[in-house]
Amino acid sequence: SVDGDERDGDLSGGDEPRRRRQLEGLWCELTRKEMEARTRNVFGLY
């Protein structure tokens, strides 16, 4: 794994933490959009 610019104090994990962070960000984005859509649906703002 090439992590020359990725030095956040965790040298053993390689680029696994970065991938996990990306996944969590994606998941948060998905759930946020889902919640917004659901809220809009509930309040009939479609």
PDB file of N, CA, C, O and CB in Angstrom:
ATOM      1  N   SER A   1       0.845  -1.196   0.000  1.00  0.00           N
ATOM      2  CA  SER A   1       0.000   0.000   0.000  1.00  0.00           C
ATOM      3  C   SER A   1       0.875   1.238   0.000  1.00  0.00           C
ATOM      4  O   SER A   1       1.811   1.350   0.791  1.00  0.00           O
ATOM      5  CB  SER A   1      -0.953   0.010   1.219  1.00  0.00           C
ATOM      6  N   VAL A   2       0.565   2.157  -0.885  1.00  0.00           N
ATOM      7  CA  VAL A   2       1.341   3.392  -0.974  1.00  0.00           C
ATOM      8  C   VAL A   2       0.618   4.468  -0.175  1.00  0.00           C
ATOM      9  O   VAL A   2      -0.429   4.968  -0.585  1.00  0.00           O
ATOM     10  CB  VAL A   2       1.541   3.836  -2.465  1.00  0.00           C
ATOM     11  N   ASP A   3       1.197   4.817   0.980  1.00  0.00           N
ATOM     12  CA  ASP A   3       0.558   5.842   1.811  1.00  0.00           C
ATOM     13  C   ASP A   3       1.599   6.872   2.226  1.00  0.00           C
ATOM     14  O   ASP A   3       1.818   7.094   3.417  1.00  0.00           O
ATOM     15  CB  ASP A   3      -0.117   5.208   3.063  1.00  0.00           C
ATOM     16  N   GLY A   4       2.234   7.493   1.256  1.00  0.00           N
ATOM     17  CA  GLY A   4       3.242   8.496   1.556  1.00  0.00           C
ATOM     18  C   GLY A   4       2.619   9.770   2.093  1.00  0.00           C
ATOM     19  O   GLY A   4       3.186  10.431   2.963  1.00  0.00           O
ATOM     20  N   ASP A   5       1.440  10.115   1.565  1.00  0.00           N
ATOM     21  CA  ASP A   5       0.784  11.352   1.999  1.00  0.00           C
ATOM     22  C   ASP A   5      -0.245  11.063   3.082  1.00  0.00           C
ATOM     23  O   ASP A   5      -0.845  11.984   3.636  1.00  0.00           O
ATOM     24  CB  ASP A   5       0.114  12.058   0.808  1.00  0.00           C
ATOM     25  N   GLU A   6      -0.447   9.784   3.383  1.00  0.00           N
ATOM     26  CA  GLU A   6      -1.475   9.416   4.362  1.00  0.00           C
ATOM     27  C   GLU A   6      -0.792   9.039   5.666  1.00  0.00           C
ATOM     28  O   GLU A   6      -0.558   7.861   5.935  1.00  0.00           O
ATOM     29  CB  GLU A   6      -2.364   8.240   3.841  1.00  0.00           C
ATOM     30  N   ARG A   7      -0.472  10.045   6.474  1.00  0.00           N
ATOM     31  CA  ARG A   7       0.231   9.796   7.734  1.00  0.00           C
ATOM     32  C   ARG A   7      -0.593  10.356   8.881  1.00  0.00           C
ATOM     33  O   ARG A   7      -0.265  11.423   9.401  1.00  0.00           O
ATOM     34  CB  ARG A   7       1.654  10.427   7.720  1.00  0.00           C
ATOM     35  N   ASP A   8      -1.638   9.681   9.287  1.00  0.00           N
ATOM     36  CA  ASP A   8      -2.394  10.195  10.436  1.00  0.00           C
ATOM     37  C   ASP A   8      -2.115   9.334  11.661  1.00  0.00           C
ATOM     38  O   ASP A   8      -3.037   8.826  12.298  1.00  0.00           O
ATOM     39  CB  ASP A   8      -3.919  10.226  10.130  1.00  0.00           C
ATOM     40  N   GLY A   9      -0.843   9.176  11.981  1.00  0.00           N
ATOM     41  CA  GLY A   9      -0.451   8.539  13.229  1.00  0.00           C
ATOM     42  C   GLY A   9      -0.689   7.043  13.266  1.00  0.00           C
ATOM     43  O   GLY A   9      -0.499   6.429  14.316  1.00  0.00           O
ATOM     44  N   ASP A  10      -1.094   6.434  12.171  1.00  0.00           N
ATOM     45  CA  ASP A  10      -1.402   5.009  12.194  1.00  0.00           C
ATOM     46  C   ASP A  10      -0.673   4.358  11.024  1.00  0.00           C
ATOM     47  O   ASP A  10      -1.166   4.337   9.897  1.00  0.00           O
ATOM     48  CB  ASP A  10      -2.951   4.751  12.116  1.00  0.00           C
ATOM     49  N   LEU A  11       0.519   3.826  11.318  1.00  0.00           N
ATOM     50  CA  LEU A  11       1.391   3.333  10.261  1.00  0.00           C
ATOM     51  C   LEU A  11       1.178   1.850  10.001  1.00  0.00           C
ATOM     52  O   LEU A  11       1.572   1.348   8.949  1.00  0.00           O
ATOM     53  CB  LEU A  11       2.842   3.591  10.615  1.00  0.00           C
ATOM     54  N   SER A  12       0.564   1.142  10.935  1.00  0.00           N
ATOM     55  CA  SER A  12       0.442  -0.309  10.796  1.00  0.00           C
ATOM     56  C   SER A  12      -0.735  -0.691   9.913  1.00  0.00           C
ATOM     57  O   SER A  12      -0.709  -1.730   9.253  1.00  0.00           O
ATOM     58  CB  SER A  12       0.293  -0.959  12.162  1.00  0.00           C
ATOM     59  N   GLY A  13      -1.760   0.140   9.899  1.00  0.00           N
ATOM     60  CA  GLY A  13      -2.978  -0.228   9.179  1.00  0.00           C
ATOM     61  C   GLY A  13      -2.888  -0.040   7.680  1.00  0.00           C
ATOM     62  O   GLY A  13      -3.731  -0.556   6.946  1.00  0.00           O
ATOM     63  N   GLY A  14      -1.883   0.689   7.202  1.00  0.00           N
ATOM     64  CA  GLY A  14      -1.799   0.939   5.770  1.00  0.00           C
ATOM     65  C   GLY A  14      -2.918   1.856   5.329  1.00  0.00           C
ATOM     66  O   GLY A  14      -3.160   2.891   5.949  1.00  0.00           O
ATOM     67  N   ASP A  15      -3.607   1.479   4.251  1.00  0.00           N
ATOM     68  CA  ASP A  15      -4.690   2.339   3.756  1.00  0.00           C
ATOM     69  C   ASP A  15      -6.054   1.784   4.158  1.00  0.00           C
ATOM     70  O   ASP A  15      -7.074   2.149   3.574  1.00  0.00           O
ATOM     71  CB  ASP A  15      -4.609   2.481   2.225  1.00  0.00           C
ATOM     72  N   GLU A  16      -6.068   0.905   5.152  1.00  0.00           N
ATOM     73  CA  GLU A  16      -7.348   0.361   5.624  1.00  0.00           C
ATOM     74  C   GLU A  16      -8.190   1.423   6.336  1.00  0.00           C
ATOM     75  O   GLU A  16      -9.386   1.529   6.065  1.00  0.00           O
ATOM     76  CB  GLU A  16      -7.101  -0.823   6.565  1.00  0.00           C
ATOM     77  N   PRO A  17      -7.593   2.215   7.245  1.00  0.00           N
ATOM     78  CA  PRO A  17      -8.383   3.264   7.911  1.00  0.00           C
ATOM     79  C   PRO A  17      -8.990   4.246   6.924  1.00  0.00           C
ATOM     80  O   PRO A  17     -10.123   4.697   7.094  1.00  0.00           O
ATOM     81  CB  PRO A  17      -7.520   4.018   8.903  1.00  0.00           C
ATOM     82  N   ARG A  18      -8.211   4.577   5.873  1.00  0.00           N
ATOM     83  CA  ARG A  18      -8.738   5.531   4.895  1.00  0.00           C
ATOM     84  C   ARG A  18      -9.950   4.940   4.196  1.00  0.00           C
ATOM     85  O   ARG A  18     -10.950   5.625   3.980  1.00  0.00           O
ATOM     86  CB  ARG A  18      -7.657   5.917   3.862  1.00  0.00           C
ATOM     87  N   ARG A  19      -9.854   3.648   3.839  1.00  0.00           N
ATOM     88  CA  ARG A  19     -10.975   3.003   3.153  1.00  0.00           C
ATOM     89  C   ARG A  19     -12.192   2.961   4.073  1.00  0.00           C
ATOM     90  O   ARG A  19     -13.321   3.196   3.642  1.00  0.00           O
ATOM     91  CB  ARG A  19     -10.592   1.573   2.695  1.00  0.00           C
ATOM     92  N   ARG A  20     -11.942   2.657   5.349  1.00  0.00           N
ATOM     93  CA  ARG A  20     -13.057   2.596   6.292  1.00  0.00           C
ATOM     94  C   ARG A  20     -13.706   3.967   6.432  1.00  0.00           C
ATOM     95  O   ARG A  20     -14.928   4.088   6.522  1.00  0.00           O
ATOM     96  CB  ARG A  20     -12.583   2.086   7.665  1.00  0.00           C
ATOM     97  N   ARG A  21     -12.851   5.010   6.449  1.00  0.00           N
ATOM     98  CA  ARG A  21     -13.383   6.365   6.568  1.00  0.00           C
ATOM     99  C   ARG A  21     -14.244   6.700   5.359  1.00  0.00           C
ATOM    100  O   ARG A  21     -15.314   7.294   5.494  1.00  0.00           O
ATOM    101  CB  ARG A  21     -12.241   7.387   6.712  1.00  0.00           C
ATOM    102  N   GLN A  22     -13.769   6.315   4.171  1.00  0.00           N
ATOM    103  CA  GLN A  22     -14.546   6.584   2.955  1.00  0.00           C
ATOM    104  C   GLN A  22     -15.882   5.858   3.016  1.00  0.00           C
ATOM    105  O   GLN A  22     -16.919   6.418   2.661  1.00  0.00           O
ATOM    106  CB  GLN A  22     -13.760   6.154   1.692  1.00  0.00           C
ATOM    107  N   LEU A  23     -15.850   4.600   3.474  1.00  0.00           N
ATOM    108  CA  LEU A  23     -17.082   3.817   3.552  1.00  0.00           C
ATOM    109  C   LEU A  23     -18.054   4.455   4.533  1.00  0.00           C
ATOM    110  O   LEU A  23     -19.248   4.563   4.257  1.00  0.00           O
ATOM    111  CB  LEU A  23     -16.779   2.367   3.967  1.00  0.00           C
ATOM    112  N   GLU A  24     -17.527   4.882   5.692  1.00  0.00           N
ATOM    113  CA  GLU A  24     -18.401   5.506   6.681  1.00  0.00           C
ATOM    114  C   GLU A  24     -19.006   6.786   6.136  1.00  0.00           C
ATOM    115  O   GLU A  24     -20.184   7.068   6.355  1.00  0.00           O
ATOM    116  CB  GLU A  24     -17.633   5.796   7.969  1.00  0.00           C
ATOM    117  N   GLY A  25     -18.185   7.570   5.413  1.00  0.00           N
ATOM    118  CA  GLY A  25     -18.700   8.796   4.813  1.00  0.00           C
ATOM    119  C   GLY A  25     -19.803   8.508   3.817  1.00  0.00           C
ATOM    120  O   GLY A  25     -20.826   9.193   3.782  1.00  0.00           O
ATOM    121  N   LEU A  26     -19.582   7.479   3.004  1.00  0.00           N
ATOM    122  CA  LEU A  26     -20.585   7.090   2.015  1.00  0.00           C
ATOM    123  C   LEU A  26     -21.868   6.664   2.709  1.00  0.00           C
ATOM    124  O   LEU A  26     -22.965   7.051   2.307  1.00  0.00           O
ATOM    125  CB  LEU A  26     -20.057   5.955   1.121  1.00  0.00           C
ATOM    126  N   TRP A  27     -21.716   5.860   3.761  1.00  0.00           N
ATOM    127  CA  TRP A  27     -22.880   5.350   4.481  1.00  0.00           C
ATOM    128  C   TRP A  27     -23.655   6.502   5.118  1.00  0.00           C
ATOM    129  O   TRP A  27     -24.884   6.537   5.068  1.00  0.00           O
ATOM    130  CB  TRP A  27     -22.449   4.331   5.556  1.00  0.00           C
ATOM    131  N   CYS A  28     -22.921   7.446   5.721  1.00  0.00           N
ATOM    132  CA  CYS A  28     -23.581   8.599   6.336  1.00  0.00           C
ATOM    133  C   CYS A  28     -24.355   9.377   5.282  1.00  0.00           C
ATOM    134  O   CYS A  28     -25.487   9.801   5.514  1.00  0.00           O
ATOM    135  CB  CYS A  28     -22.549   9.517   7.034  1.00  0.00           C
ATOM    136  N   GLU A  29     -23.732   9.561   4.119  1.00  0.00           N
ATOM    137  CA  GLU A  29     -24.384  10.284   3.029  1.00  0.00           C
ATOM    138  C   GLU A  29     -25.667   9.571   2.620  1.00  0.00           C
ATOM    139  O   GLU A  29     -26.710  10.199   2.437  1.00  0.00           O
ATOM    140  CB  GLU A  29     -23.437  10.421   1.820  1.00  0.00           C
ATOM    141  N   LEU A  30     -25.575   8.248   2.478  1.00  0.00           N
ATOM    142  CA  LEU A  30     -26.743   7.462   2.062  1.00  0.00           C
ATOM    143  C   LEU A  30     -27.855   7.568   3.091  1.00  0.00           C
ATOM    144  O   LEU A  30     -29.005   7.835   2.741  1.00  0.00           O
ATOM    145  CB  LEU A  30     -26.360   5.988   1.852  1.00  0.00           C
ATOM    146  N   THR A  31     -27.515   7.361   4.364  1.00  0.00           N
ATOM    147  CA  THR A  31     -28.551   7.385   5.395  1.00  0.00           C
ATOM    148  C   THR A  31     -29.156   8.781   5.512  1.00  0.00           C
ATOM    149  O   THR A  31     -30.354   8.928   5.751  1.00  0.00           O
ATOM    150  CB  THR A  31     -27.976   6.938   6.752  1.00  0.00           C
ATOM    151  N   ARG A  32     -28.313   9.811   5.339  1.00  0.00           N
ATOM    152  CA  ARG A  32     -28.837  11.172   5.436  1.00  0.00           C
ATOM    153  C   ARG A  32     -29.856  11.421   4.328  1.00  0.00           C
ATOM    154  O   ARG A  32     -30.932  11.967   4.573  1.00  0.00           O
ATOM    155  CB  ARG A  32     -27.689  12.207   5.358  1.00  0.00           C
ATOM    156  N   LYS A  33     -29.507  11.017   3.109  1.00  0.00           N
ATOM    157  CA  LYS A  33     -30.434  11.213   1.990  1.00  0.00           C
ATOM    158  C   LYS A  33     -31.706  10.409   2.202  1.00  0.00           C
ATOM    159  O   LYS A  33     -32.809  10.874   1.916  1.00  0.00           O
ATOM    160  CB  LYS A  33     -29.772  10.816   0.660  1.00  0.00           C
ATOM    161  N   GLU A  34     -31.533   9.188   2.711  1.00  0.00           N
ATOM    162  CA  GLU A  34     -32.692   8.340   2.974  1.00  0.00           C
ATOM    163  C   GLU A  34     -33.608   8.998   4.002  1.00  0.00           C
ATOM    164  O   GLU A  34     -34.827   9.019   3.835  1.00  0.00           O
ATOM    165  CB  GLU A  34     -32.246   6.946   3.465  1.00  0.00           C
ATOM    166  N   MET A  35     -33.013   9.535   5.064  1.00  0.00           N
ATOM    167  CA  MET A  35     -33.804  10.186   6.102  1.00  0.00           C
ATOM    168  C   MET A  35     -34.513  11.416   5.545  1.00  0.00           C
ATOM    169  O   MET A  35     -35.681  11.657   5.850  1.00  0.00           O
ATOM    170  CB  MET A  35     -32.915  10.577   7.290  1.00  0.00           C
ATOM    171  N   GLU A  36     -33.803  12.192   4.726  1.00  0.00           N
ATOM    172  CA  GLU A  36     -34.427  13.373   4.130  1.00  0.00           C
ATOM    173  C   GLU A  36     -35.608  12.975   3.264  1.00  0.00           C
ATOM    174  O   GLU A  36     -36.676  13.584   3.331  1.00  0.00           O
ATOM    175  CB  GLU A  36     -33.410  14.164   3.302  1.00  0.00           C
ATOM    176  N   ALA A  37     -35.406  11.944   2.449  1.00  0.00           N
ATOM    177  CA  ALA A  37     -36.483  11.489   1.568  1.00  0.00           C
ATOM    178  C   ALA A  37     -37.667  11.011   2.392  1.00  0.00           C
ATOM    179  O   ALA A  37     -38.820  11.298   2.068  1.00  0.00           O
ATOM    180  CB  ALA A  37     -35.990  10.364   0.636  1.00  0.00           C
ATOM    181  N   ARG A  38     -37.374  10.280   3.461  1.00  0.00           N
ATOM    182  CA  ARG A  38     -38.451   9.754   4.294  1.00  0.00           C
ATOM    183  C   ARG A  38     -39.208  10.895   4.963  1.00  0.00           C
ATOM    184  O   ARG A  38     -40.437  10.889   5.028  1.00  0.00           O
ATOM    185  CB  ARG A  38     -37.894   8.786   5.354  1.00  0.00           C
ATOM    186  N   THR A  39     -38.450  11.876   5.458  1.00  0.00           N
ATOM    187  CA  THR A  39     -39.092  13.018   6.107  1.00  0.00           C
ATOM    188  C   THR A  39     -39.977  13.761   5.121  1.00  0.00           C
ATOM    189  O   THR A  39     -41.106  14.134   5.437  1.00  0.00           O
ATOM    190  CB  THR A  39     -38.040  13.968   6.698  1.00  0.00           C
ATOM    191  N   ARG A  40     -39.446  13.971   3.918  1.00  0.00           N
ATOM    192  CA  ARG A  40     -40.226  14.658   2.891  1.00  0.00           C
ATOM    193  C   ARG A  40     -41.490  13.862   2.587  1.00  0.00           C
ATOM    194  O   ARG A  40     -42.566  14.428   2.399  1.00  0.00           O
ATOM    195  CB  ARG A  40     -39.387  14.861   1.605  1.00  0.00           C
ATOM    196  N   ASN A  41     -41.343  12.544   2.541  1.00  0.00           N
ATOM    197  CA  ASN A  41     -42.478  11.694   2.232  1.00  0.00           C
ATOM    198  C   ASN A  41     -43.523  11.803   3.335  1.00  0.00           C
ATOM    199  O   ASN A  41     -44.719  11.903   3.061  1.00  0.00           O
ATOM    200  CB  ASN A  41     -42.032  10.233   2.050  1.00  0.00           C
ATOM    201  N   VAL A  42     -43.063  11.783   4.585  1.00  0.00           N
ATOM    202  CA  VAL A  42     -43.974  11.841   5.728  1.00  0.00           C
ATOM    203  C   VAL A  42     -44.747  13.149   5.721  1.00  0.00           C
ATOM    204  O   VAL A  42     -45.955  13.162   5.955  1.00  0.00           O
ATOM    205  CB  VAL A  42     -43.202  11.684   7.050  1.00  0.00           C
ATOM    206  N   PHE A  43     -44.056  14.245   5.455  1.00  0.00           N
ATOM    207  CA  PHE A  43     -44.710  15.544   5.498  1.00  0.00           C
ATOM    208  C   PHE A  43     -45.346  15.918   4.167  1.00  0.00           C
ATOM    209  O   PHE A  43     -45.877  17.018   4.017  1.00  0.00           O
ATOM    210  CB  PHE A  43     -43.722  16.604   5.903  1.00  0.00           C
ATOM    211  N   GLY A  44     -45.294  15.010   3.204  1.00  0.00           N
ATOM    212  CA  GLY A  44     -45.959  15.249   1.929  1.00  0.00           C
ATOM    213  C   GLY A  44     -45.359  16.390   1.134  1.00  0.00           C
ATOM    214  O   GLY A  44     -46.078  17.130   0.463  1.00  0.00           O
ATOM    215  N   LEU A  45     -44.033  16.538   1.205  1.00  0.00           N
ATOM    216  CA  LEU A  45     -43.398  17.647   0.487  1.00  0.00           C
ATOM    217  C   LEU A  45     -42.825  17.197  -0.837  1.00  0.00           C
ATOM    218  O   LEU A  45     -41.980  17.888  -1.406  1.00  0.00           O
ATOM    219  CB  LEU A  45     -42.303  18.271   1.333  1.00  0.00           C
ATOM    220  N   TYR A  46     -43.262  16.052  -1.346  1.00  0.00           N
ATOM    221  CA  TYR A  46     -42.646  15.557  -2.579  1.00  0.00           C
ATOM    222  C   TYR A  46     -43.063  16.423  -3.747  1.00  0.00           C
ATOM    223  O   TYR A  46     -42.651  16.174  -4.879  1.00  0.00           O
ATOM    224  CB  TYR A  46     -43.029  14.088  -2.839  1.00  0.00           C
TER     225      TYR A  46
END
